[in-house]
Amino acid sequence: PSEFPVNFLTSKCVCVCVTMEKFLYINLFLVILVGLTKAQGGNPTASNIQLQQVQGIEITSNGGQQTIPQNIKDQQEIRDILITQEFLQKQREQELLQQQALQQQEYLQKQQQALLQQQALQQQQALQQALQQQALQQPQQVQQVNSRLPTLQEVQQETAQTNQLTNISKLEQEVLRLISQGSEYFALQLFKSVLQENSAQNYNFIMSPFSVWSLIVLLVEGAGGKTLKEIESVLGLPDNIAYVRHGYQQIRTALNVNTSTMEISTAHALFSDKNRPVYPDFEKTIEQFYLTEVIPVNYLETQQTAQTINSFVARATQGRVTQILKRGDLMDANMILISAIYFRGQWKSPFNVSQTTEEPFYDEYGKAQGKVNMMFQRGSFPYTAIAELDAHILELPYGNMNRLSMIILLPRKGIPLGQVIEKLATVRLQRVYDELKRASDEYEDDEVEVYLPRFKTTADFVLNRVLEQMGLLDLFSPTNANLSKITNSQIYLSRLIHKATIEVNDQGTVASAITAGVFANKATPPRFYANRPFAYLIVDKSTNILLFCGQVKNPSTFYF
């Protein structure tokens, strides 16, 4: 306009800047243009106005000059300038604080990144050291593993021994089946009867049903009449003596195994009286068909005879059983039969000793009984449960050919162990084998956590009463026993003594058993946690022979 409506004109300009860090800064610039009109209403131009100072303002107009004092009435404009300056100062301080905060944040981020890099470097160095250590230990570990692997010769030997049972005629297979079934039947009945006889006892025991069976089976050659019939019935034998002889030979031959991972040895002897010898035909028969040695002794010299018999026992059991008889056991004796068996088996998958820990062991009703050294391993093992038995069943193989195994029966909680064994005598071992094989085929890749205590057990039995309850009545009767084919003396079985021992540890099992028959004159348990009572069976699946069986109930006699 040609004239200003006011004495001065204020114009404001706002400038907005965005930094690279995306912070918004606003700078406010205030430009104050003050124009004074002429005293007579002259028309000033913009070019005639120049702000030269703030404290002492000089205004030039048409070449004229006039000084404005500090106390002009436009002091409001000066206050506006000061307020603006204060605002800008605070803004600059705020920007400075923001910059410092940003720098501090960047510094902390760099420190954190450096720390993470340092930790990553340390982890990498630790990993490299671990790999180097593993590389150094690997040859030793490989050597340890290789030391447990069977040699080619051992595998071939076990294979050949197994093939002896498969490369036979159908008739021989049928004979072997008959004799094996008889042995199994007798073994389970004996196991059940011993448990029933000692049901109130809280102790561990071990026995060899095969050792007892193989001793009594010798008497088939010397018995007659009702005595013979009772023996055949209780032992589950056919009435064909040729079958008995041939089947027994096959079993004894198959059970002689000796490798680095497994050993089975059997020994039988008849200690006859020099003054009352056995019939030559009987002696020849038991030597030829039953591999039983006849050793004449003088029963009047009780001390020397006891030493002779016990020395035979110690040799047959690799020193595991050193005494089966005492001098007092020979009073009025005129013939003693000895049956011995020794077994040593290394687990196909040994337990790791470093993982054995002390754990509580409970009774059948959940009451703590003490502590045991509990072995542990995880692996693929045949494992099943059979409803008819009320038990979990686990198979732990020995050796390399999966021929011999320990089968463990763990009753369900609250189920008495004797009840399981009583049912097992009806279910039979073949059913157990079939169920384990089915489970193994169906769950081939599944692993089982196995907890099994170390234990060592020795047991002595006089089996007269148990065998009488099973049906052997005349054999123990001084008046009714018919053993007339053995000797011309009137004899009967006065005592049948059985002693067995077993040791189960991380590497495997060592077991042995002795059975002695003393003849006298008539005038004299997927987790399988075996922390409560369980039964075990050591079986040869190729012949279906139950070599050893026992129960574990009392931790006070466990092996540590």
C-alpha positions as CSV (number, residue, x, y, z in Angstrom):
1,P,0.0,0.0,0.0
2,S,1.1,3.6,-0.5
3,E,0.9,4.3,3.2
4,F,1.5,2.1,6.3
5,P,-1.5,1.9,8.5
6,V,0.8,1.6,11.5
7,N,4.1,3.1,12.5
8,F,5.9,-0.1,11.9
9,L,5.4,-3.4,10.1
10,T,6.5,-6.8,11.4
11,S,7.2,-9.6,9.0
12,K,8.0,-13.2,10.2
13,C,9.6,-16.0,8.2
14,V,9.7,-19.6,9.4
15,C,12.4,-22.1,8.1
16,V,12.1,-25.8,8.6
17,C,15.1,-28.2,8.3
18,V,15.3,-32.0,8.6
19,T,18.7,-33.4,9.6
20,M,20.1,-36.8,8.3
21,E,19.2,-38.3,11.7
22,K,15.6,-37.3,11.1
23,F,15.5,-34.8,13.9
24,L,13.3,-31.8,13.3
25,Y,14.8,-28.5,13.9
26,I,12.8,-25.2,13.6
27,N,14.7,-21.9,13.5
28,L,12.6,-18.9,13.9
29,F,14.0,-15.7,12.4
30,L,12.4,-12.5,13.2
31,V,13.0,-9.6,11.0
32,I,11.6,-6.4,12.3
33,L,11.3,-3.5,9.9
34,V,10.4,-0.3,11.6
35,G,9.3,2.6,9.5
36,L,8.4,6.0,10.7
37,T,6.2,8.2,8.6
38,K,7.2,11.8,7.8
39,A,6.0,14.5,10.1
40,Q,3.8,15.7,7.4
41,G,2.6,12.3,6.2
42,G,5.5,11.6,3.7
43,N,5.6,8.2,1.8
44,P,8.7,6.3,2.7
45,T,10.0,3.5,0.5
46,A,11.4,0.2,1.6
47,S,14.8,1.1,0.3
48,N,14.9,4.1,2.5
49,I,14.6,1.9,5.6
50,Q,17.6,0.1,7.1
51,L,17.9,-1.5,10.5
52,Q,21.4,-0.7,11.6
53,Q,21.4,-1.3,15.3
54,V,19.3,-2.7,18.0
55,Q,20.7,-0.8,21.1
56,G,21.0,2.6,19.3
57,I,18.7,2.5,16.4
58,E,19.5,4.8,13.5
59,I,17.0,5.4,10.7
60,T,17.9,7.0,7.5
61,S,15.3,8.6,5.3
62,N,15.9,10.6,2.1
63,G,19.5,11.1,3.3
64,G,18.4,12.5,6.7
65,Q,19.4,10.9,9.9
66,Q,17.7,10.7,13.3
67,T,18.6,8.8,16.5
68,I,15.9,7.0,18.4
69,P,16.5,6.8,22.2
70,Q,16.5,3.5,24.2
71,N,13.3,4.3,26.1
72,I,11.1,4.6,23.0
73,K,7.6,3.5,23.5
74,D,8.2,0.5,21.2
75,Q,10.1,-1.4,23.9
76,Q,7.6,-4.2,23.4
77,E,9.5,-5.1,20.2
78,I,12.8,-5.3,22.0
79,R,11.3,-7.6,24.6
80,D,10.0,-9.8,21.7
81,I,13.6,-9.9,20.3
82,L,14.9,-11.0,23.7
83,I,12.3,-13.6,24.2
84,T,13.0,-15.0,20.7
85,Q,16.7,-15.1,21.5
86,E,16.0,-17.0,24.8
87,F,13.8,-19.4,22.9
88,L,16.5,-20.1,20.4
89,Q,19.1,-20.5,23.1
90,K,16.9,-23.1,24.9
91,Q,16.3,-24.8,21.6
92,R,20.1,-25.0,20.9
93,E,20.6,-26.4,24.4
94,Q,17.9,-29.0,23.8
95,E,19.5,-30.0,20.5
96,L,22.8,-30.3,22.3
97,L,21.3,-32.6,24.9
98,Q,19.7,-34.7,22.2
99,Q,23.0,-35.0,20.4
100,Q,24.7,-36.0,23.6
101,A,22.0,-38.6,24.3
102,L,22.4,-39.9,20.7
103,Q,26.1,-40.2,21.1
104,Q,25.8,-41.9,24.4
105,Q,23.3,-44.4,22.8
106,E,25.7,-45.1,19.9
107,Y,28.5,-45.6,22.4
108,L,26.5,-48.1,24.4
109,Q,25.5,-50.0,21.3
110,K,29.1,-50.2,20.2
111,Q,30.1,-51.4,23.7
112,Q,27.4,-54.1,23.6
113,Q,28.3,-55.2,20.1
114,A,32.0,-55.5,21.2
115,L,31.0,-57.6,24.2
116,L,28.9,-59.9,22.1
117,Q,31.7,-60.3,19.6
118,Q,34.1,-61.1,22.5
119,Q,31.6,-63.7,23.9
120,A,31.2,-65.3,20.5
121,L,35.0,-65.4,20.1
122,Q,35.3,-67.1,23.5
123,Q,32.6,-69.7,22.6
124,Q,34.3,-70.4,19.3
125,Q,37.7,-70.9,21.1
126,A,36.0,-73.2,23.7
127,L,34.4,-75.2,20.9
128,Q,37.7,-75.5,19.1
129,Q,39.4,-76.7,22.2
130,A,36.6,-79.2,22.8
131,L,36.9,-80.5,19.3
132,Q,40.7,-80.8,19.7
133,Q,40.3,-82.7,23.0
134,Q,37.7,-85.0,21.4
135,A,40.1,-85.6,18.5
136,L,42.8,-86.5,20.9
137,Q,40.5,-88.9,22.9
138,Q,38.8,-90.5,19.8
139,P,41.5,-93.1,19.1
140,Q,41.3,-94.3,22.8
141,Q,37.5,-94.4,22.6
142,V,37.6,-96.3,19.3
143,Q,40.1,-98.7,20.8
144,Q,37.8,-99.2,23.8
145,V,34.8,-99.9,21.6
146,N,36.8,-102.2,19.3
147,S,38.0,-104.1,22.4
148,R,34.4,-105.0,23.1
149,L,33.6,-106.0,19.5
150,P,33.8,-109.7,18.7
151,T,36.5,-111.0,16.5
152,L,35.7,-112.7,13.2
153,Q,36.9,-116.0,14.7
154,E,34.5,-115.6,17.7
155,V,31.5,-114.9,15.5
156,Q,32.3,-117.9,13.3
157,Q,32.7,-120.1,16.4
158,E,29.4,-119.1,17.9
159,T,27.7,-119.4,14.5
160,A,29.1,-122.9,14.1
161,Q,27.9,-123.9,17.5
162,T,24.4,-122.5,16.7
163,N,24.4,-124.3,13.3
164,Q,25.0,-127.6,15.1
165,L,21.4,-127.4,16.3
166,T,20.0,-126.3,12.9
167,N,21.8,-128.7,10.7
168,I,20.1,-131.8,12.0
169,S,17.4,-134.1,10.7
170,K,13.8,-133.6,11.4
171,L,13.7,-136.6,13.7
172,E,16.6,-135.2,15.7
173,Q,14.9,-131.8,15.8
174,E,11.7,-133.5,17.1
175,V,13.7,-135.4,19.7
176,L,15.4,-132.2,20.8
177,R,12.1,-130.4,21.0
178,L,10.6,-133.2,23.2
179,I,13.6,-133.2,25.6
180,S,13.8,-129.4,25.8
181,Q,10.1,-129.1,26.5
182,G,10.5,-131.6,29.3
183,S,13.4,-129.7,30.8
184,E,11.5,-126.4,30.5
185,Y,8.4,-127.9,32.2
186,F,10.4,-129.3,35.1
187,A,12.4,-126.0,35.5
188,L,9.3,-123.8,35.8
189,Q,7.6,-126.2,38.1
190,L,10.7,-126.3,40.3
191,F,11.0,-122.5,40.3
192,K,7.4,-122.2,41.3
193,S,7.7,-124.8,44.0
194,V,10.8,-123.3,45.6
195,L,9.2,-119.8,45.7
196,Q,6.1,-121.3,47.3
197,E,8.2,-123.2,49.8
198,N,10.0,-120.0,50.8
199,S,7.3,-117.4,50.1
200,A,7.5,-116.0,53.7
201,Q,11.3,-115.5,53.4
202,N,12.6,-112.1,52.3
203,Y,15.9,-113.2,50.6
204,N,17.5,-113.5,47.3
205,F,18.2,-116.9,45.7
206,I,19.7,-118.4,42.6
207,M,19.3,-121.9,41.3
208,S,20.0,-123.9,38.2
209,P,17.0,-126.0,37.2
210,F,19.0,-127.6,34.4
211,S,21.6,-128.8,36.8
212,V,19.0,-130.5,38.9
213,W,17.2,-131.9,35.9
214,S,20.3,-133.2,34.3
215,L,21.3,-135.0,37.5
216,I,17.9,-136.7,38.0
217,V,17.7,-137.7,34.3
218,L,20.8,-140.0,34.8
219,L,18.6,-142.1,37.1
220,V,16.4,-143.1,34.2
221,E,19.1,-145.5,33.3
222,G,19.1,-147.1,36.7
223,A,15.5,-146.9,37.9
224,G,12.6,-149.3,37.3
225,G,9.0,-149.7,38.1
226,K,7.1,-146.9,39.7
227,T,10.3,-145.0,40.5
228,L,11.0,-144.8,36.8
229,K,7.5,-143.7,35.9
230,E,7.6,-140.9,38.5
231,I,11.0,-139.7,37.2
232,E,9.7,-139.6,33.6
233,S,6.5,-137.8,34.6
234,V,8.2,-135.1,36.8
235,L,11.0,-134.5,34.3
236,G,8.7,-134.4,31.3
237,L,10.6,-137.2,29.5
238,P,9.3,-139.5,26.8
239,D,9.1,-143.2,27.6
240,N,11.5,-143.9,24.8
241,I,15.0,-144.2,26.3
242,A,16.7,-143.7,22.9
243,Y,15.0,-140.3,22.6
244,V,16.2,-139.4,26.1
245,R,19.8,-140.4,25.4
246,H,20.0,-138.6,22.0
247,G,18.2,-135.4,23.1
248,Y,20.4,-135.2,26.2
249,Q,23.5,-135.5,24.2
250,Q,22.4,-132.8,21.8
251,I,21.7,-130.4,24.7
252,R,25.0,-131.1,26.5
253,T,27.0,-130.6,23.3
254,A,25.2,-127.4,22.5
255,L,25.8,-126.0,26.0
256,N,29.6,-126.3,25.8
257,V,30.4,-122.7,24.6
258,N,33.7,-120.9,25.2
259,T,34.4,-117.4,23.6
260,S,35.7,-114.1,24.9
261,T,32.1,-112.9,25.5
262,M,30.4,-116.1,26.7
263,E,31.2,-119.4,28.4
264,I,29.1,-122.3,29.4
265,S,30.5,-125.5,30.8
266,T,28.8,-128.5,32.4
267,A,30.3,-131.3,34.4
268,H,28.8,-134.5,35.8
269,A,30.4,-137.1,38.0
270,L,29.3,-140.2,39.9
271,F,31.4,-141.0,42.9
272,S,31.0,-144.7,43.6
273,D,32.1,-146.7,46.6
274,K,35.2,-148.8,45.9
275,N,33.8,-151.5,48.1
276,R,30.3,-151.5,46.4
277,P,30.9,-150.6,42.7
278,V,28.1,-149.8,40.3
279,Y,27.2,-152.2,37.5
280,P,29.5,-152.0,34.5
281,D,26.6,-151.5,32.1
282,F,25.3,-148.6,34.0
283,E,28.8,-147.0,34.2
284,K,29.3,-147.5,30.5
285,T,25.9,-146.1,29.6
286,I,26.2,-142.8,31.6
287,E,29.7,-142.2,30.3
288,Q,28.7,-142.7,26.7
289,F,25.3,-141.0,26.6
290,Y,25.3,-138.6,29.5
291,L,29.0,-137.6,29.5
292,T,29.3,-138.5,33.2
293,E,32.5,-139.6,34.7
294,V,32.5,-142.4,37.3
295,I,35.1,-141.9,40.1
296,P,35.6,-144.6,42.7
297,V,36.2,-143.3,46.3
298,N,36.5,-144.8,49.7
299,Y,33.5,-143.5,51.8
300,L,35.2,-144.8,55.0
301,E,37.8,-142.0,54.6
302,T,35.3,-139.1,54.8
303,Q,37.9,-136.3,55.0
304,Q,39.7,-137.3,51.8
305,T,36.5,-138.2,49.9
306,A,35.0,-134.8,50.8
307,Q,38.2,-133.1,49.5
308,T,38.1,-135.1,46.3
309,I,34.4,-134.2,45.6
310,N,34.9,-130.5,46.5
311,S,38.0,-130.3,44.2
312,F,35.9,-131.6,41.3
313,V,33.3,-129.0,42.1
314,A,35.8,-126.2,42.2
315,R,37.3,-127.1,38.9
316,A,33.9,-127.5,37.2
317,T,32.7,-124.0,38.4
318,Q,36.0,-122.1,37.8
319,G,36.4,-121.7,41.6
320,R,32.9,-120.1,42.1
321,V,31.7,-123.0,44.2
322,T,34.5,-124.5,46.3
323,Q,32.5,-126.7,48.7
324,I,29.3,-128.7,48.2
325,L,29.8,-131.3,50.8
326,K,31.2,-131.6,54.3
327,R,32.5,-134.7,56.2
328,G,29.2,-135.1,57.9
329,D,27.3,-135.3,54.6
330,L,29.2,-138.6,53.8
331,M,28.0,-140.6,56.8
332,D,26.4,-143.8,55.6
333,A,26.8,-142.7,51.9
334,N,27.7,-145.2,49.3
335,M,27.2,-143.2,46.1
336,I,27.2,-139.4,45.2
337,L,26.1,-137.9,41.9
338,I,27.4,-134.4,41.1
339,S,26.0,-132.1,38.4
340,A,27.8,-128.8,37.9
341,I,27.3,-125.9,35.5
342,Y,29.3,-122.7,35.0
343,F,28.2,-119.7,33.0
344,R,29.9,-116.4,32.2
345,G,28.3,-114.0,29.9
346,Q,29.2,-110.5,28.8
347,W,26.3,-108.2,28.0
348,K,25.8,-107.6,24.4
349,S,25.5,-104.0,25.4
350,P,27.4,-103.4,28.6
351,F,26.3,-100.9,31.2
352,N,28.4,-97.7,31.7
353,V,30.0,-97.9,35.1
354,S,30.1,-94.1,35.3
355,Q,26.2,-94.0,35.2
356,T,25.8,-96.4,38.1
357,T,24.2,-94.5,41.0
358,E,23.0,-95.3,44.5
359,E,19.2,-95.7,44.5
360,P,16.5,-96.9,46.9
361,F,15.0,-100.4,46.6
362,Y,11.4,-101.1,47.7
363,D,9.4,-104.2,48.7
364,E,6.3,-105.4,46.8
365,Y,4.2,-102.9,48.7
366,G,6.3,-99.8,48.1
367,K,8.2,-99.7,51.5
368,A,11.8,-98.8,51.3
369,Q,14.2,-101.7,52.0
370,G,17.6,-100.1,51.6
371,K,20.0,-98.8,49.0
372,V,21.4,-100.5,45.9
373,N,23.9,-99.7,43.2
374,M,21.6,-99.1,40.3
375,M,23.1,-99.6,36.8
376,F,21.6,-97.7,33.9
377,Q,21.7,-97.7,30.1
378,R,19.4,-96.7,27.3
379,G,19.1,-98.9,24.2
380,S,17.0,-101.0,21.9
381,F,16.0,-104.1,23.9
382,P,13.1,-106.5,23.6
383,Y,10.6,-105.2,26.1
384,T,6.9,-106.1,26.6
385,A,4.2,-106.7,29.1
386,I,2.0,-109.8,29.3
387,A,-1.4,-109.3,30.9
388,E,-1.6,-112.9,32.0
389,L,1.5,-112.6,34.0
390,D,0.8,-109.1,35.5
391,A,4.4,-108.3,34.7
392,H,6.8,-106.2,32.5
393,I,9.4,-108.3,30.7
394,L,12.8,-107.2,29.5
395,E,15.4,-109.2,27.6
396,L,19.1,-108.4,28.0
397,P,21.2,-110.5,25.5
398,Y,24.6,-112.0,26.1
399,G,27.4,-112.4,23.6
400,N,27.2,-111.8,19.9
401,M,24.6,-114.2,18.5
402,N,21.6,-113.2,20.6
403,R,21.3,-116.9,21.7
404,L,21.7,-116.6,25.5
405,S,19.8,-113.9,27.4
406,M,18.7,-112.8,30.8
407,I,15.0,-112.3,30.9
408,I,13.8,-110.1,33.8
409,L,10.2,-110.3,35.1
410,L,9.1,-107.2,37.0
411,P,5.6,-107.6,38.5
412,R,3.3,-104.7,38.4
413,K,3.2,-102.7,41.6
414,G,1.4,-104.6,44.3
415,I,1.6,-108.0,42.6
416,P,3.5,-110.6,44.6
417,L,6.5,-112.1,42.7
418,G,5.4,-115.7,43.5
419,Q,2.1,-115.0,41.7
420,V,3.9,-114.1,38.5
421,I,6.1,-117.2,38.6
422,E,3.1,-119.4,39.3
423,K,1.4,-118.0,36.2
424,L,4.6,-118.4,34.2
425,A,4.6,-122.1,34.8
426,T,1.3,-122.1,32.8
427,V,2.1,-119.5,30.2
428,R,5.5,-121.2,29.4
429,L,8.7,-119.7,28.1
430,Q,7.8,-120.0,24.4
431,R,5.0,-117.5,24.9
432,V,7.5,-115.1,26.5
433,Y,9.9,-115.5,23.6
434,D,7.2,-114.9,21.1
435,E,5.9,-111.8,22.8
436,L,9.4,-110.4,23.1
437,K,10.1,-111.1,19.4
438,R,6.9,-109.4,18.4
439,A,7.6,-106.4,20.4
440,S,11.2,-106.2,19.1
441,D,10.0,-106.4,15.5
442,E,7.2,-103.9,16.0
443,Y,9.3,-101.3,18.0
444,E,12.7,-102.1,16.5
445,D,14.0,-98.5,16.7
446,D,12.4,-97.7,20.1
447,E,14.8,-97.4,23.1
448,V,14.2,-98.5,26.6
449,E,15.7,-96.9,29.7
450,V,17.0,-99.8,31.8
451,Y,17.6,-99.6,35.5
452,L,19.0,-102.8,37.0
453,P,20.8,-103.2,40.4
454,R,24.1,-104.9,40.7
455,F,23.7,-108.1,42.7
456,K,25.6,-111.1,43.9
457,T,23.8,-114.1,45.3
458,T,24.7,-117.5,46.7
459,A,22.1,-120.1,47.7
460,D,22.0,-123.6,49.2
461,F,19.1,-125.9,49.0
462,V,18.2,-129.4,50.1
463,L,15.5,-130.1,47.5
464,N,14.0,-133.4,48.9
465,R,10.8,-131.9,50.1
466,V,10.2,-129.7,47.1
467,L,10.8,-132.6,44.7
468,E,8.5,-134.9,46.7
469,Q,5.7,-132.3,46.4
470,M,6.3,-132.3,42.6
471,G,5.8,-136.1,42.5
472,L,9.1,-137.7,43.1
473,L,8.0,-139.9,46.1
474,D,9.6,-143.3,45.7
475,L,13.0,-142.0,44.8
476,F,13.4,-140.6,48.4
477,S,11.8,-143.5,50.1
478,P,14.1,-146.1,51.8
479,T,11.4,-148.8,51.3
480,N,10.0,-147.9,47.9
481,A,13.0,-146.7,45.8
482,N,13.8,-148.9,42.9
483,L,17.3,-148.2,41.6
484,S,18.2,-151.8,41.0
485,K,19.9,-151.2,37.7
486,I,22.7,-149.1,39.3
487,T,24.1,-151.5,42.0
488,N,23.3,-154.6,43.9
489,S,23.0,-152.6,47.1
490,Q,19.6,-151.4,48.2
491,I,19.9,-147.6,47.8
492,Y,17.7,-144.6,47.6
493,L,18.2,-140.9,47.2
494,S,18.7,-139.6,50.8
495,R,19.4,-136.0,49.9
496,L,19.6,-133.8,46.9
497,I,21.8,-130.9,47.6
498,H,21.9,-127.9,45.3
499,K,24.2,-124.9,45.5
500,A,24.4,-122.0,43.1
501,T,26.0,-118.6,42.8
502,I,25.5,-115.6,40.5
503,E,27.1,-112.2,40.1
504,V,25.5,-109.6,37.9
505,N,27.4,-106.3,37.2
506,D,28.0,-103.7,34.6
507,Q,29.9,-106.0,32.2
508,G,27.7,-109.1,32.5
509,T,26.9,-112.2,34.6
510,V,28.9,-115.0,36.2
511,A,26.9,-117.9,37.5
512,S,27.5,-121.5,38.6
513,A,25.6,-124.3,40.3
514,I,26.2,-127.6,41.8
515,T,23.7,-130.4,42.5
516,A,24.6,-133.4,44.5
517,G,22.6,-136.5,45.1
518,V,23.6,-138.4,48.2
519,F,22.5,-142.0,48.1
520,A,22.4,-144.0,51.3
521,N,21.7,-147.5,52.5
522,K,18.2,-148.3,53.5
523,A,19.4,-148.6,57.1
524,T,20.3,-144.7,57.0
525,P,9.7,-105.8,33.0
526,P,9.2,-96.5,27.1
527,R,11.4,-97.4,31.4
528,F,12.2,-100.7,33.0
529,Y,13.0,-99.7,36.6
530,A,13.9,-102.8,38.6
531,N,13.8,-101.1,42.0
532,R,11.4,-103.6,43.6
533,P,11.4,-107.4,43.8
534,F,11.9,-109.1,40.4
535,A,12.7,-112.6,39.0
536,Y,15.3,-113.4,36.4
537,L,15.8,-116.3,34.0
538,I,19.0,-117.1,32.1
539,V,18.0,-119.0,29.0
540,D,19.5,-120.6,26.0
541,K,16.9,-119.8,23.3
542,S,18.4,-122.2,20.8
543,T,17.7,-125.2,23.0
544,N,14.9,-123.7,25.1
545,I,16.9,-124.6,28.3
546,L,16.4,-122.6,31.5
547,L,20.0,-122.6,32.8
548,F,19.5,-120.4,35.9
549,C,16.7,-118.6,37.6
550,G,16.3,-116.6,40.8
551,Q,14.7,-113.8,42.6
552,V,16.0,-110.4,43.9
553,K,14.1,-109.1,47.0
554,N,16.6,-108.1,49.7
555,P,19.0,-105.3,49.0
556,S,21.1,-106.1,52.1
557,T,22.9,-108.8,50.1
558,F,23.3,-106.9,46.9
559,Y,26.7,-106.6,45.2
560,F,28.5,-103.2,45.5
